[in-house]
Amino acid sequence: MMLSGDIESGKKLHTIHGGRKGTEDRHVGHTAHILCMTISSDGKYLGTGDMNKLIMIWEAETCKHLYKFTGHKGPVSGLSFRKGTHDLYSASHDRSIKVWNVDENAYVETLFGHQDAITGLDSLSRERCVTAGGRDGTVRVWKIAEESQLVFHGHDVNKKKPLGTVKQAHGCHGDSGLEQPHWVASVAALQNSDTVASGASGCESPSQAF
């Protein structure tokens, strides 16, 4: 199921119900877990990716279904619109990144390099995107126009020290004396600011800003 709402009022605006497994041919929308979402910077398009290897494009304001992109061979783990455009980047557990032109409902190209599942993706205004690999331990900057990539390995990251650390950011759970921190499932930063939000599962406060 997918929801959209008005942040200021807290009012739910639209609900898109998911379909049952096996109804993919007749259900408009997702029939598997949604793993990632992105909205174009002009607020026109909403993109969603799921465990069934599918990318859905919606009209963001009305949640009207527009397109379905296929081609990934694994769950879609990351989506990002390039800022100021309707170019969409997608990442998958199949180890590839794909580029799409949403205005033209078109596939553009596929980028390879990761040696294991890609777990995250983001982009900004330049024709580049950043991905994080899971077990291959790399972060990669993809220069789309130049058809090249920069690879950063885990030991590179270890040379840097964090500016700040928040331990047990979402509290703990479990019996007394055996408490374990709630694991953080996602983070996002407000561009050009020092504000960061984090999300966790299984706790009463699903998000927190620092």
N, C-alpha and C positions, 0 to 999 in steps of 0.2 A: 504494500500500500504506500502511496505517496501523498504528502500533504503540502499545501502552501498556505501561508497566512500573512497577516499584517502585523509587523513587529510592534508598532506603536500601540495598537489597540489590543493585541493578543488574540485577535479574531481569526478563526480558521476560514479561509476563503474557498479552497478547493480540495477535494479528496479524489484521488485516482486509485481505485481498488485494484489490487493485484489479482491475477488469474491463477487457477490451479495448474499444477504440473500436468502437462499433456494437452493443454488448451492453447498452445502457442499459435496454432494456425488460425484460430478464430477470436482470440482475445487481443484487444488493442491495449498494449501496455506490457508490463513486466509480469512474468510468471515465476521468477526466481528472486533471490535476495538482491536488493539494490546496494551496490558497494560504493558508488561515487556519484557526485552531482556537480554541475557547474552552470553558471549563468553568464551570458555574454555581458560585456561591460555596458552596453546600451540597454540592457534589460529586455531584449527582444526574444532571445532563445534560452531555453533550459535544456541541458543535456544530462542524461542519466545512464549509468552503466550497471550491468548485473552479472550474476554468476553464470548465466546462460550464454555468455559471450556476446551479448547484444548491447547496442547503444541506441537509445531512444532520444529523439529531438521533439521538444514541445514548444508551443507558444507560451512564453513565461507568464504573461498576464492572465491568460485564460486556462492554461494547462491543456489546451487542445493539442492532440497528437498530430505531428507533422510527418516525421520520417523515422525509418528504422535502418540503422547501419549494421551490416554484418561483415565478417571477415576475420575477426580475431578468433584464435583457436583455443583460447582460455578465458577465464573470468576477466572482466574489464575492471581494473583496479584503480585507475586514475583518469580524470578528464579535466581539461582546462581550455577555455577560450583564450586565444591571444588577445590581449587588451586592445580595444579600439577596432577589432575586426570580428568576423564570423568564421575565422579559421579555428578549427577544433583539433586539439591533440588528445590522443587516447593512449593509455598504457594498459598492459595486460600481463597475466601470469604466463602467457605464451612467449614472453621475453621481448616482445616487439612494441614499438610505438607506431601509431598510424596518424596520418594527417588527413583531415576532411575539410571540404568547403561546404559549409552548411547552406549558404545562400543558393548554391547550385545542386544541393542534395548529392554531392559527389565525393568519391574517394580520390585522394591525391597521391599518397605514397606511403611506404612502410620503411621504418628505420630499424636496423638491427645492431646489436652490440652487447646487450646484457647476456650474461651466462646463466641466469636463473630468473625466477619470477620477479617482475617489477611490482613494487609495493606502493609507490607514490609518484605523482607527477604534478608539476606546476609550470606556469609561464607568466611572462609579463608583456611589454609592448614590442620588444624586438623579436625578430623571427627566430626565436630560440625557446627551448623548453628544458626543464631540469627533471631528472628522474632519479629515484633511489631504488637500488636492487635489494632483494632480500638476502638470500644466502651467498650471492656473489660479492657482497660487501662493498659495492661501489656506488658512488653518486656520479651522474653523467650530465654534462651540459651539451645539448645537441644544437649545433649551428645548422639550421635547416637549409638556408640558401647555399652555404658553403659545402654542404654534404659532409660535414666532419663532426667530431665529438671530442670533448675533453673528459678524461676519466680521472676521478679522485678515489683513491683506495682508503680503506678504513684507517690505516696507519697515518694517512695524511691528516685526517680529522683529529686524531689523537694529539696532534701538535698544538691544537687550539684549545684554549681554556674558555669555559662558558662565562658570560658576564654575570649570570646569577642562576641559582638553583632553587627550586621549590620542591621539597621532599613531601611525599604523601599528599600531593596537591588535592586529591579528591577524598581524603580520609581513608579509613581502614574498615575492614570487615572481618568477621570470624569471632571465635570464642576468645574470652579473656586470656591473655598470655600467648595466644596463637594468632594474633591479628596479622592480616596481610593487607598491603595497600591496594586500593582499587587501581587496576591497570588503566593507563591513559590510551584511548583508542585513536584520538585524532587531535590535531592542533591547527590553528589558523592564526595569521597575523594581519592586522589592519595595516595596509600599505602606508608607508611614510609616517609611521607612528611607532610608539613603544608598547602598543596594546596587543596582547596575545590571549586567545581563548583556547581552552582545552576541553575535551569531552571524554567522559569515561562511562563505562557500563556498570549497572548494578548499584548505583548510589542515588541518593535523593537529589543531589545537585549535579545535573549532567554537564554543566559547563562552568567555566571560571575564567576571569580575566586577571591579568597581572599588570 
